[in-house]
Amino acid sequence: MTTYKEIEITGLKEGQLDLLVGLLSEAGYSGFEELEEGHILKAFIDDSDFDQALLQDLLEPYGTHFTTRDLEEQNWNALWESNFEPVVVDDFVAIRADFHKQAFNTEFEILITPKMSFGTGHHATTYMMVSQMRHLEWAGKKVLDFGTGTGILAILANKLGAKEILALDNDDWSIENATENILSNNCHHIKVKKAHTAATDGHYEIILANINRNVIIANAEILTQSLATGGDLLISGLLQQDEADIKNLFIQLGLTYLTTVYKAQWIAMHFKAAK
């Protein structure tokens, strides 16, 4: 059974929460819990990936303190579920677990088993990606969801009318969880595949990538080359301080920059391939 590290970081000052979540995401942490109105942050990572010296170096400039404890997989999931609240993205989408019985007056509803996969919709980046997806035309489109996590974005693409969706992730638990959620939402146009990069044999009219700065930069050329003529690229998992670098990178690769949206210290960006 996999063991995880729970890191409790205390002494956060105003404005540090989102910044630290971003930095920890890039360092391999895949789940977060906010306590005491943002003054305490819990972060989770596979025990085999935990590097205490690296964590100390990362947190030192912010004057925070941390403690660690081991957490077995089933306890991790119980904690995740106990802290999962429904997420409503305007009148567009409601994301809930099966134990949430209330009705939502939204166009779409997504049922998620909130296990340890990133992307339950609480995170600002997932919220922004879902919100931005309503502005694209999906009917009959071929879609790539790179870093699918719980499968939320792939599921929404299916509900919006995409004809073929490839959902990639490098994490075994995410593959299992996304597959379960896809079945729960009666989606029939999604293929889930384990992969460590965005490389595929196809071209896609829409590509979604909600991961982190490092992975997006490492796969930027592949993502660009995988876009069909006139295709749309929506990316997030980025902090506001990443905007200029990411914008310049994709422009240099030949894409047209369209928009950036902001939520807290996070951003989501929209690029388009030439027609």
C-alpha positions as CSV (number, residue, x, y, z in Angstrom):
1,M,0.0,0.0,0.0
2,T,1.2,3.5,-0.9
3,T,2.1,5.8,1.9
4,Y,1.9,9.6,1.6
5,K,3.4,12.4,3.5
6,E,1.1,15.0,5.0
7,I,2.9,18.3,5.4
8,E,1.3,20.9,7.6
9,I,2.7,24.4,7.0
10,T,1.9,27.0,9.6
11,G,2.5,30.8,9.9
12,L,1.4,31.7,6.4
13,K,1.0,35.4,5.9
14,E,-1.6,37.1,3.7
15,G,-1.0,36.4,0.0
16,Q,1.3,33.4,0.5
17,L,-1.2,30.6,0.2
18,D,-1.7,30.5,-3.6
19,L,2.0,31.2,-4.1
20,L,3.0,28.2,-2.0
21,V,0.4,26.0,-3.6
22,G,1.9,26.8,-7.0
23,L,5.5,26.2,-5.9
24,L,4.6,22.9,-4.1
25,S,2.6,21.8,-7.2
26,E,5.7,22.2,-9.3
27,A,7.7,20.2,-6.7
28,G,5.3,17.2,-7.0
29,Y,2.7,17.8,-4.3
30,S,-0.7,16.8,-5.6
31,G,-3.3,17.7,-2.9
32,F,-3.9,20.7,-0.7
33,E,-6.1,21.6,2.2
34,E,-6.5,25.2,3.5
35,L,-7.1,25.8,7.3
36,E,-7.5,28.7,9.6
37,E,-8.6,31.1,6.8
38,G,-5.4,30.5,4.8
39,H,-2.9,30.7,7.7
40,I,-2.3,26.9,7.6
41,L,-1.8,24.8,4.5
42,K,-1.7,21.0,4.3
43,A,0.0,19.5,1.3
44,F,0.3,15.8,0.3
45,I,3.0,13.9,-1.6
46,D,3.9,10.3,-2.3
47,D,6.4,9.3,0.4
48,S,8.9,8.1,-2.2
49,D,8.9,11.6,-3.7
50,F,9.3,13.5,-0.5
51,D,12.5,15.5,-0.1
52,Q,12.8,17.3,3.3
53,A,15.8,19.4,2.3
54,L,14.1,20.6,-0.8
55,L,11.0,21.5,1.1
56,Q,13.0,23.4,3.7
57,D,14.8,25.4,0.9
58,L,11.5,26.1,-0.8
59,L,9.7,27.4,2.4
60,E,12.7,29.2,4.0
61,P,12.1,32.6,2.2
62,Y,8.5,32.7,3.5
63,G,9.2,32.4,7.3
64,T,6.8,29.4,7.7
65,H,7.2,26.2,9.7
66,F,6.2,22.7,8.8
67,T,5.6,19.3,10.4
68,T,5.2,15.9,8.6
69,R,3.3,12.7,9.2
70,D,2.8,9.5,7.3
71,L,-0.7,8.8,5.9
72,E,-1.8,5.6,4.4
73,E,-3.8,5.6,1.1
74,Q,-7.2,4.9,2.5
75,N,-6.9,7.5,5.2
76,W,-5.7,10.1,2.6
77,N,-8.9,9.4,0.6
78,A,-11.1,9.6,3.7
79,L,-9.6,13.0,4.5
80,W,-10.0,14.2,0.9
81,E,-13.6,13.2,0.9
82,S,-14.4,14.7,4.2
83,N,-13.2,18.1,2.9
84,F,-14.8,18.0,-0.5
85,E,-17.5,20.5,-1.1
86,P,-19.6,21.0,-4.2
87,V,-18.2,23.4,-6.7
88,V,-20.5,25.6,-8.8
89,V,-19.0,27.4,-11.8
90,D,-21.6,30.2,-12.4
91,D,-24.7,28.8,-14.0
92,F,-22.6,26.5,-16.2
93,V,-21.4,23.5,-14.3
94,A,-21.8,22.0,-10.8
95,I,-19.2,19.5,-9.6
96,R,-20.3,17.3,-6.8
97,A,-19.7,13.9,-5.1
98,D,-22.4,11.3,-4.9
99,F,-22.9,12.0,-1.2
100,H,-24.0,15.6,-2.1
101,K,-27.7,15.3,-2.6
102,Q,-28.7,18.9,-3.2
103,A,-29.8,20.0,-6.7
104,F,-28.0,22.7,-8.6
105,N,-29.5,25.1,-11.2
106,T,-26.7,24.7,-13.8
107,E,-26.5,23.6,-17.4
108,F,-24.3,20.6,-16.6
109,E,-23.5,18.5,-13.6
110,I,-20.4,16.4,-13.1
111,L,-20.3,13.6,-10.6
112,I,-16.8,13.1,-9.1
113,T,-15.5,10.5,-6.6
114,P,-13.1,12.9,-4.8
115,K,-10.1,10.7,-4.3
116,M,-6.5,11.9,-4.4
117,S,-6.4,12.9,-8.0
118,F,-5.9,16.6,-8.6
119,G,-8.7,18.5,-10.2
120,T,-11.8,18.2,-8.0
121,G,-12.7,21.8,-9.0
122,H,-11.8,23.5,-5.7
123,H,-8.5,24.7,-7.1
124,A,-8.7,28.0,-8.9
125,T,-7.1,26.6,-12.0
126,T,-9.7,24.0,-12.5
127,Y,-12.5,26.5,-11.9
128,M,-11.0,28.8,-14.6
129,M,-10.5,26.0,-17.1
130,V,-14.1,24.9,-16.7
131,S,-15.3,28.5,-17.0
132,Q,-13.3,29.1,-20.1
133,M,-14.5,25.9,-21.8
134,R,-18.0,27.4,-22.1
135,H,-16.7,29.9,-24.7
136,L,-15.5,27.3,-27.2
137,E,-17.4,25.3,-29.8
138,W,-17.2,21.6,-29.0
139,A,-19.6,19.8,-31.3
140,G,-17.8,17.0,-33.2
141,K,-14.3,18.1,-32.1
142,K,-11.3,16.0,-31.3
143,V,-9.9,16.8,-27.9
144,L,-6.7,16.1,-25.9
145,D,-6.8,16.5,-22.1
146,F,-3.2,16.4,-20.9
147,G,-2.9,15.8,-17.2
148,T,-6.5,14.7,-16.8
149,G,-6.4,14.0,-13.0
150,T,-10.0,13.2,-12.0
151,G,-11.1,13.6,-15.6
152,I,-13.3,16.6,-15.0
153,L,-12.2,18.5,-18.1
154,A,-12.5,15.4,-20.4
155,I,-16.0,14.7,-18.9
156,L,-17.1,18.2,-19.6
157,A,-15.8,18.1,-23.1
158,N,-17.8,14.9,-23.7
159,K,-21.0,16.6,-22.3
160,L,-20.4,19.6,-24.5
161,G,-20.4,17.5,-27.6
162,A,-16.8,16.5,-28.4
163,K,-16.7,13.4,-30.6
164,E,-13.3,12.0,-29.5
165,I,-11.3,12.8,-26.3
166,L,-7.9,11.4,-25.3
167,A,-7.2,11.9,-21.6
168,L,-3.6,11.5,-20.5
169,D,-2.0,11.3,-17.1
170,N,1.3,9.9,-15.7
171,D,-0.2,8.8,-12.4
172,D,-1.8,5.4,-11.9
173,W,-4.2,6.6,-9.3
174,S,-5.4,9.4,-11.6
175,I,-5.9,6.9,-14.4
176,E,-8.1,4.7,-12.1
177,N,-10.0,7.6,-10.7
178,A,-10.6,9.3,-14.1
179,T,-11.9,6.0,-15.5
180,E,-14.3,5.6,-12.6
181,N,-15.6,9.2,-12.9
182,I,-16.0,8.8,-16.7
183,L,-18.2,5.8,-16.1
184,S,-20.2,7.5,-13.4
185,N,-21.0,10.4,-15.8
186,N,-22.0,8.0,-18.6
187,C,-19.4,9.4,-21.0
188,H,-18.7,7.2,-24.0
189,H,-16.2,9.2,-26.1
190,I,-13.2,9.3,-23.8
191,K,-10.1,7.1,-23.9
192,V,-7.9,7.3,-20.8
193,K,-4.2,6.5,-21.3
194,K,-1.1,6.6,-19.1
195,A,1.6,8.8,-20.5
196,H,4.5,10.9,-19.3
197,T,4.4,13.5,-22.1
198,A,1.8,15.0,-24.4
199,A,3.2,13.1,-27.4
200,T,0.5,11.3,-29.4
201,D,0.0,10.3,-33.0
202,G,-2.9,12.7,-33.6
203,H,-3.9,16.3,-34.1
204,Y,-6.5,17.9,-31.9
205,E,-8.9,20.8,-32.5
206,I,-8.9,21.6,-28.7
207,I,-6.1,20.8,-26.2
208,L,-6.6,21.2,-22.5
209,A,-3.6,21.3,-20.1
210,N,-4.1,22.1,-16.5
211,I,-0.8,20.9,-14.9
212,N,2.0,23.2,-13.8
213,R,4.6,25.6,-15.3
214,N,7.4,23.0,-15.5
215,V,5.4,20.4,-17.3
216,I,3.7,22.9,-19.7
217,I,7.1,24.3,-20.6
218,A,8.6,20.8,-21.1
219,N,5.7,19.9,-23.4
220,A,5.1,23.3,-25.1
221,E,6.5,22.2,-28.5
222,I,4.6,18.9,-28.5
223,L,1.4,20.7,-27.5
224,T,1.8,23.2,-30.3
225,Q,2.6,20.6,-32.9
226,S,-0.4,18.5,-31.8
227,L,-2.9,21.3,-32.5
228,A,-4.9,21.0,-35.6
229,T,-5.1,24.0,-38.0
230,G,-7.0,26.7,-36.2
231,G,-7.1,24.7,-33.0
232,D,-7.5,26.1,-29.5
233,L,-5.1,25.5,-26.5
234,L,-6.3,26.2,-23.0
235,I,-3.7,26.0,-20.3
236,S,-3.5,26.6,-16.5
237,G,-1.7,25.4,-13.4
238,L,0.2,28.7,-13.7
239,L,0.8,31.6,-11.4
240,Q,0.4,35.3,-12.5
241,Q,4.2,35.6,-12.4
242,D,4.4,32.9,-15.1
243,E,2.2,34.8,-17.6
244,A,4.9,36.7,-19.6
245,D,7.2,33.7,-20.0
246,I,4.4,31.4,-21.1
247,K,2.9,33.9,-23.4
248,N,6.3,34.6,-25.1
249,L,7.1,30.8,-25.3
250,F,3.9,29.9,-27.2
251,I,4.1,33.0,-29.4
252,Q,7.6,32.0,-30.4
253,L,6.3,28.5,-31.2
254,G,3.8,30.1,-33.7
255,L,0.6,30.3,-31.7
256,T,-1.6,33.4,-31.4
257,Y,-2.2,34.6,-27.8
258,L,-5.9,35.4,-27.2
259,T,-6.6,35.9,-23.5
260,T,-5.6,35.4,-19.9
261,V,-8.1,35.1,-17.0
262,Y,-7.2,35.5,-13.3
263,K,-8.4,34.0,-10.1
264,A,-6.5,34.8,-6.9
265,Q,-2.8,34.5,-7.9
266,W,-3.6,31.9,-10.6
267,I,-4.1,32.3,-14.4
268,A,-5.5,30.4,-17.3
269,M,-4.4,31.2,-20.9
270,H,-5.9,30.7,-24.3
271,F,-3.9,30.4,-27.5
272,K,-4.9,29.6,-31.0
273,A,-3.1,27.9,-34.0
274,A,-3.1,29.6,-37.4
275,K,-5.8,28.6,-39.9
